[in-house]
Amino acid sequence: MSASGRSEPRPFAFRAAALLSAIVGVGIGISVMVSARLGVAPADVLATGGAKQLDIGVGTMGWISGAIFTVLALLVRRPPSWGTLIGGVLVGQVVNLVIDRIPDPDSLLARVPMMFLGLALLYVSISVGVATTLGTGPMELLMLGLVDKGVSVQVARWGIEATTVTIGFLLGGQIGAGTIIFVVSTGPVLARTLPPVARFMGTQLVRETAALDA
């Protein structure tokens, strides 16, 4: 019996389809936030800053930072799955396909709603992707590893996001209002969205008694 309340997880095909949808949603959410030009997610702050310092592509730096988060997740005993690796490749492809097709308005009245739309897409997609337990992203793997140790989702996510943004900012990464909102709101949002989505999927996200929604 899973802690989510369902006796069995949803069928693999259902969860795999949900994961692919989540990957597409993450790529679109990132593209919308970039086009809004009001700040990017913490991982992208690190990617832009690292790319500038190392004189490499942002995508290449994204792979490097993803590998770092994966190693940290392994240290807290949260190994990646096949879906994690596939997602890391496909998200970048979705961004490349979508970003040039999204309007790039100058008006702040248009850019602010775009920023919040991007945030909403990211939160929904991250929640679904994590709840499938088939392809949790590197940063979310690290978060769940800390949750396994008894840290609440809010504290774990705040710590990871704040550290990532600080390092990225010191490296010269892009930062804005959207970045701050993402850092502050992601922990509380995921703490409230992950439990019901996991119950729907019939999956168990934590391996020990932990404060998932504390």
JOURKA-V819020 format. One record per residue. N is the residue number from 1. RES is the residue in one letter. SS is DSSP state (H for helix, E for strand, C for the rest). PHI is phi in degrees with one decimal (none if undefined). PSI is psi in degrees with one decimal (none if undefined). Layout:
n: <N/N>
res: <RES/RES>
ss: <SS/SS>
phi: <PHI/PHI>
psi: <PSI/PSI>
This chain:
n: <1/2/3/4/5/6/7/8/9/10/11/12/13/14/15/16/17/18/19/20/21/22/23/24/25/26/27/28/29/30/31/32/33/34/35/36/37/38/39/40/41/42/43/44/45/46/47/48/49/50/51/52/53/54/55/56/57/58/59/60/61/62/63/64/65/66/67/68/69/70/71/72/73/74/75/76/77/78/79/80/81/82/83/84/85/86/87/88/89/90/91/92/93/94/95/96/97/98/99/100/101/102/103/104/105/106/107/108/109/110/111/112/113/114/115/116/117/118/119/120/121/122/123/124/125/126/127/128/129/130/131/132/133/134/135/136/137/138/139/140/141/142/143/144/145/146/147/148/149/150/151/152/153/154/155/156/157/158/159/160/161/162/163/164/165/166/167/168/169/170/171/172/173/174/175/176/177/178/179/180/181/182/183/184/185/186/187/188/189/190/191/192/193/194/195/196/197/198/199/200/201/202/203/204/205/206/207/208/209/210/211/212/213/214>
res: <M/S/A/S/G/R/S/E/P/R/P/F/A/F/R/A/A/A/L/L/S/A/I/V/G/V/G/I/G/I/S/V/M/V/S/A/R/L/G/V/A/P/A/D/V/L/A/T/G/G/A/K/Q/L/D/I/G/V/G/T/M/G/W/I/S/G/A/I/F/T/V/L/A/L/L/V/R/R/P/P/S/W/G/T/L/I/G/G/V/L/V/G/Q/V/V/N/L/V/I/D/R/I/P/D/P/D/S/L/L/A/R/V/P/M/M/F/L/G/L/A/L/L/Y/V/S/I/S/V/G/V/A/T/T/L/G/T/G/P/M/E/L/L/M/L/G/L/V/D/K/G/V/S/V/Q/V/A/R/W/G/I/E/A/T/T/V/T/I/G/F/L/L/G/G/Q/I/G/A/G/T/I/I/F/V/V/S/T/G/P/V/L/A/R/T/L/P/P/V/A/R/F/M/G/T/Q/L/V/R/E/T/A/A/L/D/A>
ss: <C/C/C/C/C/C/C/C/C/C/C/H/H/H/H/H/H/H/H/H/H/H/H/H/H/H/H/H/H/H/H/H/H/H/H/H/C/C/C/C/C/H/H/H/H/H/H/H/H/H/H/H/H/H/C/C/C/H/H/H/H/H/H/H/H/H/H/H/H/H/H/H/H/H/H/C/C/C/C/C/C/H/H/H/H/H/H/H/H/H/H/H/H/H/H/H/H/H/H/H/H/C/C/C/C/C/C/H/H/H/H/H/H/H/H/H/H/H/H/H/H/H/H/H/H/H/H/H/H/H/H/H/C/C/C/C/C/H/H/H/H/H/H/H/H/H/H/H/C/C/C/C/H/H/H/H/H/H/H/H/H/H/H/H/H/H/H/H/H/H/C/C/C/C/C/C/H/H/H/H/H/H/H/H/H/H/H/H/H/H/H/H/H/H/H/H/H/H/H/H/H/C/C/C/C/C/C/C/C/C/C/C/C/C>
phi: <none/-81.3/-70.5/-81.3/105.3/-91.5/-71.7/-137.9/-65.2/-59.0/-54.5/-55.1/-60.7/-63.5/-70.0/-64.5/-64.6/-63.7/-63.8/-62.0/-63.2/-65.0/-61.4/-62.5/-62.3/-62.8/-61.0/-67.6/-60.1/-61.4/-62.6/-64.8/-65.5/-62.4/-67.2/-70.8/56.4/-123.8/116.5/-110.4/-66.2/-51.7/-61.0/-78.6/-62.2/-63.2/-64.8/-69.4/-69.3/-63.9/-62.3/-65.7/-72.3/-92.3/57.4/-129.2/-70.9/-62.0/-62.4/-63.5/-66.1/-62.2/-63.1/-63.7/-65.8/-62.4/-64.6/-63.9/-63.5/-64.3/-62.9/-63.7/-64.3/-62.2/-65.6/-103.1/64.9/-125.4/-71.2/-74.0/-109.4/-59.1/-66.5/-62.2/-68.9/-64.0/-60.8/-61.0/-80.5/-70.6/-58.5/-61.6/-65.9/-62.2/-59.1/-61.0/-77.5/-94.5/-60.0/-74.9/-98.7/-95.9/-56.1/-121.6/-72.0/-92.6/-69.5/-64.8/-64.7/-91.4/-71.3/-64.9/-60.3/-62.0/-61.0/-69.6/-63.8/-61.2/-61.0/-61.8/-61.7/-65.1/-64.6/-63.1/-67.3/-62.8/-61.4/-66.6/-61.5/-65.2/-66.4/-68.9/59.3/-103.5/-155.0/-61.9/-67.0/-55.5/-67.1/-70.8/-60.5/-62.3/-60.4/-66.9/-62.2/-70.2/-63.4/-56.8/-83.6/104.1/-82.5/-71.9/-57.9/-58.3/-65.7/-61.3/-69.2/-56.7/-62.3/-65.7/-65.2/-63.4/-64.0/-63.1/-64.3/-61.2/-63.2/-61.7/-64.0/-63.9/-84.5/95.0/-72.7/-71.7/-146.1/-163.0/-59.9/-62.3/-64.7/-62.5/-61.4/-61.2/-61.1/-71.3/-94.0/-61.4/-56.7/-61.2/-64.6/-65.7/-62.0/-99.3/-91.9/-63.2/-57.8/-68.0/-68.3/-64.5/-62.0/-63.1/-76.9/73.6/-112.3/-115.6/-92.5/-110.7/-98.8/-137.4/-60.4/-148.6/-87.5/-63.4/-119.5/-77.5>
psi: <126.8/157.9/-9.9/-10.8/-15.6/145.9/-32.2/148.2/158.4/155.7/149.3/-44.0/-39.0/-46.7/-35.0/-41.8/-39.7/-39.5/-45.1/-39.4/-40.3/-40.1/-44.4/-41.9/-40.5/-45.1/-42.2/-42.0/-43.4/-44.2/-41.8/-42.6/-40.8/-42.9/-28.2/-24.5/41.5/20.7/142.4/171.0/155.8/-42.7/-33.2/-27.9/-46.1/-41.1/-43.8/-38.0/-45.2/-39.7/-38.8/-43.1/-36.5/-5.4/49.5/173.7/151.9/-38.8/-40.6/-42.1/-32.0/-40.0/-42.6/-47.4/-36.2/-39.8/-38.1/-45.5/-36.6/-42.0/-42.6/-38.7/-38.7/-36.1/-26.7/20.4/43.6/83.4/152.8/158.0/176.1/-36.1/-31.2/-45.2/-42.8/-42.8/-39.2/-32.3/-46.7/-34.2/-45.7/-37.6/-41.2/-44.1/-45.7/-36.1/-33.5/-37.1/-36.8/-11.2/-1.3/133.5/147.5/71.7/155.7/-27.6/131.7/-29.8/-26.3/-35.2/-34.9/-49.2/-35.2/-41.8/-45.9/-32.8/-43.5/-43.1/-45.0/-43.5/-40.8/-44.9/-45.0/-45.4/-41.7/-43.4/-45.3/-45.5/-44.3/-42.6/-23.2/-23.1/18.5/-23.3/49.2/132.9/161.4/-44.2/-38.6/-32.4/-45.5/-41.4/-47.3/-32.9/-39.6/-36.2/-37.6/-31.4/-0.5/3.2/141.2/158.2/-44.1/-50.6/-43.8/-46.6/-43.8/-45.1/-45.6/-46.9/-44.9/-42.3/-43.7/-46.0/-42.3/-47.2/-45.6/-41.2/-43.5/-27.0/-4.4/21.7/161.7/135.9/148.1/-169.4/-38.4/-33.8/-46.4/-44.1/-41.9/-46.5/-46.9/-38.6/-20.9/-46.7/-56.3/-38.3/-49.8/-32.9/-26.9/-23.0/-32.8/-46.6/-48.5/-35.2/-38.9/-38.3/-41.3/-40.7/-17.7/29.6/162.4/122.4/-29.0/148.8/-13.2/167.4/119.3/163.3/71.3/-43.0/31.8/none>
